[in-house]
Amino acid sequence: MADKVPVKAKFTGSDVTALGEFESGDTIAASLLNGALPAISGAALTNLPADATKLPLAGGTLTGTLTAKVATTATDTDTSNTGNITLDFSANQNFVLTLTGNITLVNPSTEAIGQSGFIAFIQDGTGSRTVSLGTDYETAGAAGLTLTSTASATDLVPYLVVASNRILLGTPQLAFA
């Protein structure tokens, strides 16, 4: 998916917070603009808010480049994990964690609603490492995670962020070899 989408649009209607057709009276979330105002012909900025998170426009045509919001597809590969671990969901979609000791996944503050991916847990050469979960991580039936304890085993856990402070963990796929 391209991260920039050229648009030409009319303005009439309600707030616009996503790319597409715009109508008179719409406001455009500043986060959609590519770092600068696009060219506006036959339109005027009106009632510009102090925080500039939205740009209200009246009449005319907008031409320019808007930035599409694309979820990150980066993967955090961390080869030494023990103790408290806070996953950075704003920088990574997927996580590959080698367990060198027991860990606790601490509640993050960077998750985005709708974000999904996986967490791979790899037991080190010793094995028997455990994973405890902060309260933001939820499992079916509040059962927690039971991972393969065999040395060098790899388990895969899918996740989906459904709300702020709610990361649903799927059933672990165990013992990849």
C-alpha positions in Angstrom: 0.0 0.0 0.0 1.4 3.4 -0.9 1.8 5.8 1.9 0.8 8.9 -0.1 -2.4 9.2 -2.0 -3.0 12.2 -4.4 -6.5 13.5 -4.1 -8.8 16.1 -5.7 -11.9 16.7 -3.6 -15.0 18.9 -3.1 -16.1 20.0 0.4 -19.7 19.9 1.8 -20.7 17.8 4.8 -19.3 16.2 8.0 -15.9 15.7 9.5 -13.4 13.8 7.4 -10.9 11.7 9.2 -10.0 9.3 6.4 -8.9 9.6 2.8 -11.7 9.8 0.2 -14.1 12.3 -1.1 -14.5 15.5 0.9 -17.5 17.9 0.9 -18.2 21.5 1.8 -17.9 22.1 5.6 -15.8 19.0 6.2 -12.8 19.2 8.5 -9.7 17.2 7.6 -7.6 15.7 10.4 -4.2 17.3 10.3 -2.7 13.8 10.7 -3.8 13.1 7.1 -1.9 16.0 5.7 1.6 15.3 4.4 3.5 17.8 6.6 2.1 20.9 4.9 -1.1 22.3 3.6 -2.2 21.0 0.2 -3.1 23.5 -2.5 -6.6 24.8 -2.1 -8.4 26.6 -4.8 -11.8 28.4 -4.4 -11.8 27.5 -0.7 -10.9 29.2 2.5 -9.6 28.0 5.9 -12.3 28.8 8.5 -12.4 28.7 12.3 -8.9 27.2 12.5 -8.7 25.5 15.9 -5.9 26.4 18.4 -4.6 22.9 18.5 -4.6 22.5 14.7 -5.6 18.9 14.8 -8.2 19.5 12.2 -8.4 22.0 9.3 -12.0 23.2 8.6 -12.5 24.3 5.0 -15.4 26.1 3.3 -16.2 25.6 -0.4 -13.8 24.9 -3.3 -11.5 22.1 -4.4 -8.6 20.5 -2.6 -5.6 19.2 -4.6 -2.5 17.9 -3.0 -1.1 14.9 -1.2 -2.5 13.3 1.8 -0.6 10.7 3.8 -2.4 7.4 4.3 -2.1 6.0 7.9 -0.4 2.7 7.5 0.1 0.4 10.4 3.7 -0.5 11.0 4.9 -3.9 9.7 8.2 -3.9 11.5 9.2 -6.9 13.6 11.1 -6.6 16.9 13.6 -9.4 17.2 15.0 -9.5 20.7 17.4 -12.3 21.6 17.6 -11.7 25.4 14.4 -11.3 27.4 14.1 -11.7 31.2 12.1 -9.8 33.8 9.6 -7.0 32.8 9.2 -6.5 29.1 7.1 -3.7 27.6 6.3 -4.2 23.9 6.4 -1.1 21.7 3.3 -1.4 19.5 3.9 2.0 17.8 7.3 0.8 16.4 6.5 -2.9 15.8 3.6 -5.0 14.6 5.2 -8.4 15.4 7.6 -9.5 18.1 10.1 -12.4 18.2 11.3 -12.8 21.8 13.9 -15.3 22.9 13.3 -16.1 26.6 16.5 -16.1 28.6 14.5 -16.0 31.9 10.9 -15.8 33.1 9.2 -12.6 31.8 6.2 -10.5 32.5 4.6 -8.6 29.6 4.0 -5.2 31.2 1.0 -3.1 30.1 2.0 -1.0 27.1 0.9 2.5 26.2 1.6 2.4 22.5 -1.1 0.0 21.2 -3.5 1.1 18.5 -7.1 -0.1 18.2 -7.3 -2.6 15.3 -3.6 -3.4 15.3 -2.9 -7.1 15.0 0.1 -9.3 14.6 1.9 -12.1 16.5 4.3 -12.6 19.3 6.8 -15.5 18.9 8.3 -16.9 22.1 11.5 -18.9 21.7 12.8 -20.8 24.7 16.6 -20.5 25.1 18.9 -23.5 25.4 17.8 -24.0 29.0 14.0 -23.9 28.4 11.2 -23.9 31.0 10.9 -20.1 30.8 7.4 -18.7 31.7 5.4 -15.7 30.5 3.2 -13.7 32.9 0.8 -11.1 31.5 -0.1 -7.6 32.6 -3.8 -6.8 32.9 -4.0 -5.3 29.4 -3.3 -8.7 27.9 -6.4 -11.0 27.9 -6.7 -14.7 27.1 -9.8 -16.8 26.5 -11.4 -17.7 29.8 -8.7 -15.7 31.6 -6.6 -18.9 31.3 -3.2 -17.1 30.8 -0.5 -18.5 28.5 0.9 -22.0 28.8 3.9 -22.3 26.5 6.1 -25.2 25.5 8.9 -25.6 28.0 11.3 -27.6 25.9 14.7 -26.0 25.3 14.8 -24.1 21.9 11.0 -24.5 21.3 9.1 -21.8 19.4 5.5 -20.9 20.2 3.4 -18.4 18.2 0.7 -16.2 19.8 -1.6 -14.0 17.6 -3.0 -10.8 19.1 -5.6 -8.1 18.3 -6.0 -4.7 20.0 -9.7 -4.2 20.5 -9.7 -1.1 22.7 -7.2 1.0 24.7 -5.8 -1.3 27.3 -7.3 -4.4 25.8 -5.0 -6.8 23.8 -6.7 -10.1 23.1 -4.3 -13.0 22.8 -5.3 -16.0 20.6 -4.6 -19.6 21.2 -0.9 -20.3 21.2 0.4 -22.4 18.3 2.9 -24.6 20.1 6.2 -26.3 19.5 7.3 -25.3 16.1 10.4 -27.3 15.0 
